[in-house]
Amino acid sequence: MEGFLLEYGNLLLRWLHVIAAIAWIGESIYFVMLDLSLHPPRNEHGKKLGVFGEMWAVHGGGFYHNQKYLTNPAELPDDLHWAFWKAYSTWLSGFALFALMYLSKPTFYLVNPASPWAWATGMSGTQASIVAVAFLVVGYIAYSRMCRLISPTMNRDGLLSLAVGVMMVFVAWLSIQIFPGRAAFLITGALMATCMSANVFFWIIPGQRRMVKALKAGQTPDPLDGKLGKQRSVHNTYFTLPVVFLMLSNHYSFTYTGEYAWIIMSLFIFAGAVIRQYFVLRHTGRNDLRFPAAGIILLAVIGWLAAPSGTPAQAGGEQAAVTLEQVQGIVTARCTECHSAKPTYAGFSAAPAGVMLDTADEVLLHAQQIKTVVANQYMPLANLTQMSDEERAVIAAWSGQ
C-alpha cells in the first residue's frame, strides 16, 4: 500500500506541476508576444493619455484592444491582474515532486557511484540530498549576483547573457560530475526553474509593487524597477524551452548516460534558447531563419553525439557470442526487482518509466537501452543490486538479438 500511495502522490503532483507549468509558460509566452507586437497609438487621444503601445486582436468571437503604459497610466484600478501565482505554483509543485521522488530515495537516485570524485561516490543519502538542495540555492545566488555585478542598470545585458550562458555550461558539467545522469539533468533544469521563479518573487513582483505604490501616492515611479524586472523577465523567456526539455529528459536515457552527457545538456540549453529567439523576433516582424537553422544544427550534433556506437568486436574473434539467455539471466538477477510487472523493491508499485523486463521479449524490446545504461553504469541505480564488471561486459558484448 505504501508503494501505491507514493506512486499515486507522484501522479497527482506531476499532474499539478504540468498544469501549473503550462499556465505559467503560456502566460509568459503570451505577454512576450503582446509586448513585442505593440505599435505606437494611432490616434492623438491615446498619445495624450500616455499610451506607450497598443495592439488589436481577434479571438474567441470577440475583439481585444490591448494598451501598454510605462509609468503614467491615466488611472490605476484596484483590480490589477498580477502574474505570479502560476510561477510560484509551478516551483512549489516541482520541488514537492523532486522531494517525493529523489530526496525520499537519495541513495537510489542521487548518489553517483560512477563519479570521478571520491567524495561524491562516498556520500550518504542525507549528504546527497543536502548537496542537491544546496545546488539550487547556491546556483541562484551565483546567477543573481552575476546579474547585479555585470549589468546592474541593464547597461551591459549582452555581456550578462554571455556570462549566464557560460555559467550554464559549467553547471551542466558540474552536475554530471556529482550526480547520476538523470538526476543531473533534472537538477540543472530545477536550478534554471528556481532562477525563473526567484526572478518573479524577488525582482519582478516587488518592483511592480513599488511602482504601483508610487503611482497611487501621486509620485513618479523609479524607472529602474521596471528595467530590472524586464531584464529578469527576458532571462525567463530564454530559460523556458531548455527547462521544458530538462524536465522531460528523464524519459530518454540516451541523453544522460553517455560520456558526452554534459555536452548534450549544454547543447540542448543553447538549442532551446536560439529557437526561442526565432519566435521572439517573429513577434517584431522579423523572420530570421538563421536562428532555427542554428537550433537544428545543434540538435543534429546532439543526435550524432548520443547515437549508439557499433557492436563491440569480440576479443580475438574467438569469444563465443553472448546469448539472449545469458543476458536475461543477468537482467533477472540484477534488474527485475524494480523493472517488473510486480516490483519487489520497497517503494515501487510499478516498473520505473514503465520498463518491464520479466520476459525475453521484453528484454529484446529494450535491448539498446539496456546496453547503454549498463555500459555507462547508470543502471542499476547506485548499483544497489551489485552488478559486477563481468556482468556488464557480457551485456556490452551482446548483439541485442
C-alpha positions as CSV (number, residue, x, y, z in Angstrom):
1,M,0.0,0.0,0.0
2,E,2.9,2.4,0.8
3,G,4.3,1.9,-2.7
4,F,0.9,2.6,-4.2
5,L,0.4,5.8,-2.2
6,L,3.8,7.1,-3.2
7,E,3.0,6.3,-6.8
8,Y,-0.4,8.0,-6.6
9,G,1.1,11.0,-4.9
10,N,3.7,11.2,-7.7
11,L,0.9,11.1,-10.3
12,L,-1.1,13.9,-8.6
13,L,1.9,16.1,-8.0
14,R,3.1,15.6,-11.6
15,W,-0.3,16.5,-12.9
16,L,-0.4,19.6,-10.8
17,H,3.1,20.6,-11.8
18,V,2.4,20.2,-15.5
19,I,-0.8,22.1,-15.3
20,A,0.8,25.0,-13.4
21,A,3.8,25.0,-15.8
22,I,1.5,25.1,-18.8
23,A,-0.4,28.1,-17.3
24,W,2.8,29.9,-16.3
25,I,4.7,29.3,-19.6
26,G,1.6,30.0,-21.7
27,E,1.0,33.3,-19.9
28,S,4.7,34.2,-20.2
29,I,4.8,33.5,-23.9
30,Y,1.6,35.4,-24.5
31,F,2.9,38.5,-22.7
32,V,6.2,38.4,-24.6
33,M,4.2,38.2,-27.9
34,L,2.0,41.1,-26.7
35,D,4.9,43.3,-25.6
36,L,6.8,42.8,-28.9
37,S,3.7,43.2,-31.1
38,L,2.8,46.7,-29.8
39,H,2.8,49.7,-32.1
40,P,2.6,53.4,-31.2
41,P,-1.0,54.6,-30.7
42,R,-2.6,55.7,-34.0
43,N,-4.8,58.5,-32.5
44,E,-3.9,61.6,-30.6
45,H,-6.2,60.7,-27.7
46,G,-4.1,57.6,-26.9
47,K,-0.9,59.6,-27.1
48,K,-2.3,62.3,-24.7
49,L,-3.3,59.5,-22.2
50,G,0.3,58.3,-22.2
51,V,-0.2,55.1,-24.1
52,F,3.2,53.6,-25.0
53,G,1.9,51.0,-27.4
54,E,-1.3,49.1,-28.4
55,M,-2.4,46.0,-30.2
56,W,-5.8,44.9,-31.7
57,A,-6.6,41.2,-31.8
58,V,-9.5,38.9,-32.5
59,H,-10.0,35.7,-30.6
60,G,-12.9,33.6,-29.4
61,G,-15.6,35.5,-31.3
62,G,-14.5,38.9,-29.9
63,F,-12.1,41.8,-30.5
64,Y,-9.5,42.9,-28.0
65,H,-7.7,46.2,-27.7
66,N,-4.6,46.0,-25.6
67,Q,-2.7,49.1,-24.4
68,K,0.5,49.4,-22.6
69,Y,1.5,52.3,-20.2
70,L,5.0,52.5,-18.9
71,T,4.7,54.5,-15.7
72,N,1.9,57.0,-16.2
73,P,-1.5,55.5,-16.8
74,A,-4.4,57.9,-16.7
75,E,-6.0,55.7,-14.0
76,L,-4.9,52.7,-11.9
77,P,-7.7,50.4,-10.9
78,D,-7.6,48.3,-7.8
79,D,-8.4,45.0,-9.7
80,L,-5.0,44.8,-11.4
81,H,-4.1,41.4,-12.8
82,W,-0.8,40.2,-11.2
83,A,1.0,37.3,-12.9
84,F,2.9,35.5,-10.1
85,W,0.9,32.6,-8.6
86,K,1.4,30.4,-11.6
87,A,5.1,30.8,-11.2
88,Y,5.1,30.0,-7.5
89,S,2.7,27.1,-8.0
90,T,5.0,25.6,-10.7
91,W,8.1,25.8,-8.5
92,L,6.4,24.6,-5.3
93,S,4.8,21.6,-7.0
94,G,8.0,20.8,-8.8
95,F,10.1,20.9,-5.6
96,A,7.4,18.7,-3.9
97,L,7.7,16.2,-6.7
98,F,11.5,16.3,-6.5
99,A,11.3,15.7,-2.8
100,L,8.9,12.8,-3.2
101,M,10.9,11.1,-6.0
102,Y,14.5,12.0,-5.3
103,L,15.0,13.3,-1.8
104,S,13.0,10.5,-0.4
105,K,15.3,7.9,-2.0
106,P,18.6,9.8,-2.3
107,T,20.8,6.7,-2.1
108,F,18.9,5.3,-5.0
109,Y,18.6,8.4,-7.2
110,L,21.2,11.0,-6.1
111,V,24.4,9.1,-5.2
112,N,26.6,8.6,-8.2
113,P,28.8,5.5,-7.9
114,A,30.5,6.4,-11.2
115,S,31.5,9.9,-10.2
116,P,35.2,10.7,-10.9
117,W,35.3,12.4,-7.4
118,A,35.7,10.1,-4.4
119,W,33.8,12.4,-2.1
120,A,30.7,12.2,-4.4
121,T,30.8,8.4,-4.6
122,G,31.1,8.2,-0.8
123,M,28.2,10.4,0.0
124,S,25.4,9.1,2.2
125,G,21.8,9.6,1.1
126,T,21.4,12.5,3.5
127,Q,24.5,14.2,2.3
128,A,23.4,13.8,-1.4
129,S,20.1,15.4,-0.6
130,I,21.8,18.4,1.1
131,V,24.1,18.8,-1.8
132,A,21.2,18.7,-4.3
133,V,19.2,21.4,-2.4
134,A,22.4,23.5,-2.0
135,F,23.0,23.2,-5.7
136,L,19.7,25.1,-6.3
137,V,20.3,27.7,-3.6
138,V,23.9,28.4,-4.4
139,G,23.2,28.4,-8.1
140,Y,20.5,31.0,-7.8
141,I,22.7,33.2,-5.6
142,A,25.5,33.0,-8.1
143,Y,23.2,33.8,-11.0
144,S,21.6,36.8,-9.2
145,R,24.9,38.1,-8.0
146,M,26.2,37.9,-11.6
147,C,23.2,40.0,-12.8
148,R,23.9,42.7,-10.2
149,L,27.6,42.9,-10.8
150,I,27.7,42.7,-14.6
151,S,24.6,44.7,-15.7
152,P,23.1,46.5,-12.6
153,T,21.3,49.1,-14.8
154,M,20.8,47.0,-17.9
155,N,23.8,48.7,-19.5
156,R,25.7,45.5,-20.3
157,D,23.0,42.9,-20.9
158,G,24.8,41.4,-23.9
159,L,27.8,40.6,-21.7
160,L,25.5,39.4,-19.0
161,S,23.8,37.0,-21.4
162,L,27.2,35.6,-22.4
163,A,28.1,35.1,-18.8
164,V,24.9,33.3,-18.0
165,G,25.5,31.0,-21.0
166,V,29.0,30.2,-19.6
167,M,27.5,29.6,-16.2
168,M,25.0,27.1,-17.5
169,V,27.8,25.1,-19.3
170,F,29.7,25.0,-16.0
171,V,26.5,23.9,-14.2
172,A,25.9,21.2,-16.8
173,W,29.4,19.9,-16.4
174,L,29.4,20.1,-12.6
175,S,26.1,18.4,-12.1
176,I,27.2,15.4,-14.2
177,Q,30.3,15.1,-12.1
178,I,28.4,15.0,-8.8
179,F,25.0,13.3,-9.6
180,P,23.8,10.3,-11.8
181,G,22.9,11.5,-15.3
182,R,19.2,11.5,-14.9
183,A,19.3,13.4,-11.6
184,A,22.0,15.8,-13.1
185,F,19.7,16.8,-16.0
186,L,16.7,17.3,-13.6
187,I,18.7,19.3,-11.1
188,T,20.1,21.6,-13.7
189,G,16.6,22.2,-15.0
190,A,15.4,22.7,-11.4
191,L,18.1,25.3,-11.0
192,M,17.0,27.2,-14.1
193,A,13.4,27.0,-12.9
194,T,14.4,28.2,-9.5
195,C,16.1,31.2,-11.1
196,M,12.9,31.9,-13.1
197,S,10.6,31.7,-10.0
198,A,13.0,33.6,-7.8
199,N,13.2,36.3,-10.5
200,V,9.4,36.7,-10.2
201,F,9.5,36.6,-6.4
202,F,12.5,38.8,-5.6
203,W,12.6,41.2,-8.6
204,I,9.7,41.4,-11.0
205,I,6.8,41.5,-8.5
206,P,8.5,43.6,-5.8
207,G,9.5,46.2,-8.5
208,Q,5.9,46.3,-9.8
209,R,4.5,46.7,-6.3
210,R,6.8,49.7,-5.7
211,M,5.7,51.2,-9.0
212,V,2.0,50.8,-8.1
213,K,2.6,52.2,-4.6
214,A,4.3,55.3,-6.0
215,L,1.6,55.9,-8.6
216,K,-1.2,55.6,-6.0
217,A,0.7,58.1,-3.9
218,G,1.0,60.5,-6.8
219,Q,4.7,60.0,-7.1
220,T,6.9,59.2,-10.1
221,P,7.9,55.5,-10.0
222,D,11.6,54.6,-10.2
223,P,12.1,53.5,-13.8
224,L,14.9,51.2,-12.7
225,D,12.3,48.9,-11.1
226,G,10.7,48.4,-14.5
227,K,14.1,47.9,-16.2
228,L,15.3,45.3,-13.8
229,G,12.0,43.5,-13.9
230,K,12.2,43.5,-17.6
231,Q,15.8,42.1,-17.5
232,R,14.8,39.2,-15.4
233,S,11.7,38.6,-17.4
234,V,13.8,38.4,-20.6
235,H,16.1,35.8,-18.9
236,N,13.0,33.7,-18.0
237,T,11.9,33.8,-21.7
238,Y,15.1,32.2,-22.8
239,F,15.2,29.7,-20.0
240,T,11.7,28.4,-20.8
241,L,12.4,25.9,-23.6
242,P,15.6,24.5,-22.1
243,V,13.7,23.9,-18.8
244,V,10.9,22.1,-20.5
245,F,13.5,19.8,-22.2
246,L,15.4,19.1,-18.9
247,M,12.1,18.2,-17.2
248,L,11.3,15.7,-19.9
249,S,14.8,14.3,-20.3
250,N,14.4,11.6,-17.6
251,H,12.3,9.6,-20.1
252,Y,15.2,9.4,-22.6
253,S,18.3,7.7,-21.2
254,F,20.4,8.2,-24.3
255,T,20.6,11.9,-23.4
256,Y,22.2,11.5,-20.0
257,T,24.0,8.1,-19.9
258,G,26.8,8.7,-22.4
259,E,30.3,10.1,-22.0
260,Y,29.1,13.4,-23.7
261,A,26.1,13.9,-21.3
262,W,27.1,17.3,-20.1
263,I,27.9,18.5,-23.6
264,I,24.5,17.2,-24.8
265,M,22.8,19.0,-21.9
266,S,24.6,22.3,-22.8
267,L,23.8,22.0,-26.5
268,F,20.1,21.4,-25.7
269,I,20.1,24.5,-23.5
270,F,21.5,26.6,-26.3
271,A,19.3,25.0,-28.9
272,G,16.2,25.9,-26.9
273,A,17.4,29.5,-26.4
274,V,18.1,30.1,-30.1
275,I,14.8,28.5,-31.2
276,R,13.0,30.8,-28.7
277,Q,14.9,33.8,-30.1
278,Y,13.4,33.0,-33.5
279,F,9.9,33.3,-32.2
280,V,10.7,36.4,-30.2
281,L,11.9,38.1,-33.4
282,R,8.8,36.9,-35.3
283,H,6.7,39.0,-32.9
284,T,8.6,42.1,-34.0
285,G,8.1,41.2,-37.7
286,R,11.5,39.7,-38.4
287,N,11.7,36.2,-39.9
288,D,15.4,35.5,-39.3
289,L,15.9,31.9,-40.3
290,R,19.4,31.8,-39.0
291,F,18.1,31.0,-35.5
292,P,16.0,27.9,-36.3
293,A,18.8,26.8,-38.6
294,A,21.3,27.1,-35.7
295,G,18.9,25.2,-33.4
296,I,18.5,22.4,-36.0
297,I,22.3,22.2,-36.4
298,L,22.7,21.9,-32.6
299,L,20.1,19.2,-32.4
300,A,21.8,17.3,-35.2
301,V,25.1,17.5,-33.3
302,I,23.3,16.1,-30.2
303,G,21.9,13.3,-32.3
304,W,25.4,12.4,-33.5
305,L,26.9,12.5,-30.0
306,A,24.1,10.5,-28.5
307,A,23.9,7.8,-31.2
308,P,25.0,4.4,-30.0
309,S,28.3,3.0,-31.2
310,G,28.5,-0.2,-33.2
311,T,28.5,-3.6,-31.5
312,P,31.9,-4.2,-29.8
313,A,34.2,-6.6,-31.6
314,Q,34.7,-9.9,-29.9
315,A,38.1,-10.4,-28.3
316,G,40.5,-12.1,-30.8
317,G,37.5,-13.1,-32.9
318,E,37.2,-16.3,-30.9
319,Q,34.9,-15.4,-28.0
320,A,31.6,-17.1,-28.2
321,A,28.7,-14.9,-29.0
322,V,26.6,-13.7,-26.0
323,T,23.2,-15.3,-26.0
324,L,19.9,-13.8,-25.0
325,E,19.6,-16.4,-22.3
326,Q,22.8,-15.2,-20.7
327,V,21.6,-11.6,-20.7
328,Q,18.2,-12.5,-19.4
329,G,19.8,-14.3,-16.5
330,I,21.7,-11.2,-15.5
331,V,18.7,-8.9,-16.0
332,T,16.5,-11.2,-13.9
333,A,19.1,-11.2,-11.1
334,R,20.0,-7.5,-11.2
335,C,17.1,-5.5,-12.7
336,T,13.7,-7.1,-12.2
337,E,13.5,-6.1,-8.5
338,C,12.3,-2.8,-10.0
339,H,11.7,-3.4,-13.7
340,S,8.9,-5.9,-13.3
341,A,5.2,-6.1,-13.7
342,K,5.2,-6.7,-9.9
343,P,8.3,-5.0,-8.4
344,T,9.7,-6.4,-5.2
345,Y,11.9,-3.4,-4.3
346,A,10.4,-1.3,-1.5
347,G,8.6,1.8,-2.6
348,F,7.8,0.7,-6.1
349,S,4.3,-0.3,-7.0
350,A,5.0,-0.2,-10.8
351,A,8.1,-0.5,-13.0
352,P,10.0,2.8,-13.3
353,A,9.3,4.5,-16.6
354,G,7.1,1.6,-17.5
355,V,10.1,-0.6,-18.4
356,M,9.4,-4.2,-17.6
357,L,12.0,-6.9,-18.1
358,D,10.3,-10.1,-17.0
359,T,10.4,-11.9,-20.3
360,A,12.8,-12.5,-23.1
361,D,10.6,-10.5,-25.5
362,E,10.7,-7.5,-23.1
363,V,14.5,-7.7,-22.8
364,L,14.8,-7.7,-26.6
365,L,12.4,-4.8,-26.8
366,H,14.6,-2.7,-24.6
367,A,17.9,-4.2,-25.8
368,Q,19.7,-1.0,-26.8
369,Q,18.5,0.9,-23.8
370,I,19.8,-1.9,-21.5
371,K,23.2,-1.9,-23.2
372,T,23.5,1.8,-22.9
373,V,22.6,2.3,-19.3
374,V,24.5,-0.7,-18.1
375,A,27.7,0.1,-20.0
376,N,27.7,3.7,-18.6
377,Q,27.0,2.3,-15.1
378,Y,23.8,4.3,-14.8
379,M,21.9,1.2,-14.1
380,P,21.3,-0.4,-11.7
381,L,20.8,2.9,-9.8
382,A,23.5,3.3,-7.2
383,N,24.3,-0.3,-8.2
384,L,22.1,-1.5,-5.3
385,T,21.9,-5.0,-6.8
386,Q,25.7,-5.3,-7.1
387,M,26.0,-5.9,-10.8
388,S,29.6,-6.9,-11.4
389,D,32.0,-5.6,-14.1
390,E,32.0,-9.1,-15.6
391,E,28.2,-9.0,-16.0
392,R,28.4,-5.5,-17.5
393,A,31.0,-6.8,-20.0
394,V,28.7,-9.6,-21.0
395,I,25.8,-7.2,-21.7
396,A,28.2,-4.8,-23.6
397,A,29.3,-7.7,-25.8
398,W,25.7,-8.8,-26.5
399,S,24.5,-8.1,-30.1
400,G,21.0,-7.2,-28.8
401,Q,19.4,-10.0,-30.7
